[in-house]
Amino acid sequence: MRIRFAAPIALVLIVCASGAAASSTPPRCSPEGYGLQRQVVPQTNEPQKAVKLIAGWLTAVEARRSCALRTTVRLTIADADGVEAHAAWKISTVLPPWSEAVHSWVWRNWCADGRGHPIVSFSLPDGTRRRQRVSDPPACVDPNAPTSLVDLGSGPRYVKRPGSRIPPHILPPGTPPPLHWAVINPKNAWIVSDGYTLVTVYAGSPGASPSRGRFAVVRQNAIFGIEYDPPDLVDIPKAGALKITGWPHGADRETTAQRGRLTFISARGVKGVLDLRGDRVHVTTSG
C-alpha cells in the first residue's frame, strides 16, 4: 500500500554562526536567534495516513563563515495525557554560511484519547523549545497500536522539492530587483535554484553612489519558506558599476553553482571573481 504524505509540518531553529576570530577550527554554531516556520497541514476529504515532520537548523550571515554544529534536537508528540511519541536527532557537522541541516520523520497512527489537538515540539539540550499545535494529525489506523515516528534521515533528499529547478543563467535585461534603487541599481543579474534553495546575484552599484561597485546577493530557503533578510551586500570602492561576465553553466550545477564563482568587470575596468562560498571578492585586474 502506498502511503500518501500530507504537506509537511516544518519547524525551524534559525541560528547564526558565532563571530569568533579566524582559526583552523570553525566556531560553534550559537543560537543567537530562534524562529518557528509554520506550514499548516491542509484539511483533507479523507483521513491522512501519515504526516511528514521536518526539522531544520539554518545558519545565517554572521561573519560569512562556517560553524560547527554539534547538538541533539529532541522531537516529542504529546496531547493532554502526556507524551505519546518521541525521537532524537543528533547532529555533528560543519555548516557553511546560508546553509541548513534538515531531518525528517514520518508520523503515523494517532489514536490518543487526550483532549485537544496534539502538540509537536522540538527542543535543545539548553531547554530552548519550539511548539506547534496540529489540527489534522494522521488517522487512527489501529487503535491497539501506539502512534509511531519513523526516522527517515538527514538531508533534503527526504523532503519533497518545494520549488522549481532553475539552471544557472543571467536574468533578462531590465528584470527589476526586489530591492530599492538606493540599495542596487543593477547592470545585470544571475539566478540559480535546485528547488530547495535559491540564489540571485544582482551586479551594479548603489543608486546614489555610481562610483561604487556592488553585488547584492539574495538567498531563499524554499524548504522552510525563508528569505535571508537583509541581502548580503559586497562592495568594491571606486570600481564603478559591476557586471557579471562568467558563471557556472548546466542543469547539473543547480546546487553547486550556489557556492560557485562568478567573474565580473566594472565600469572602470576592474576585473575579478565573486566567490559565493563566503561572498568574497578577489580582484584580478585593478583597472
Sequence and secondary structure as in RCSB ss.txt:
>XXXX:A:sequence
MRIRFAAPIALVLIVCASGAAASSTPPRCSPEGYGLQRQVVPQTNEPQKAVKLIAGWLTAVEARRSCALRTTVRL
TIADADGVEAHAAWKISTVLPPWSEAVHSWVWRNWCADGRGHPIVSFSLPDGTRRRQRVSDPPACVDPNAPTSLV
DLGSGPRYVKRPGSRIPPHILPPGTPPPLHWAVINPKNAWIVSDGYTLVTVYAGSPGASPSRGRFAVVRQNAIFG
IEYDPPDLVDIPKAGALKITGWPHGADRETTAQRGRLTFISARGVKGVLDLRGDRVHVTTSG
>XXXX:A:secstr
    B   EEEEEE EE      SS  BEE S            SS  SEEEEEEEEE   GGG  EEEEEEEEE
EEEETTEEEEEEEEEEEEEE TT EEEEEEEEE      SS  EEEEE TTS EEEEE SS    S TTS  EEE
EEEESGGGS   S EEEEEE  TT   SS TTT EEEEEEEEEESSEEEEEEEEE TT TTSEEEEEEEEETTTT
EE SS EEEEETTS SEEEEE   SGGGTTGGGGSEEEEEETTS EEEEETTTTEEEEEE  
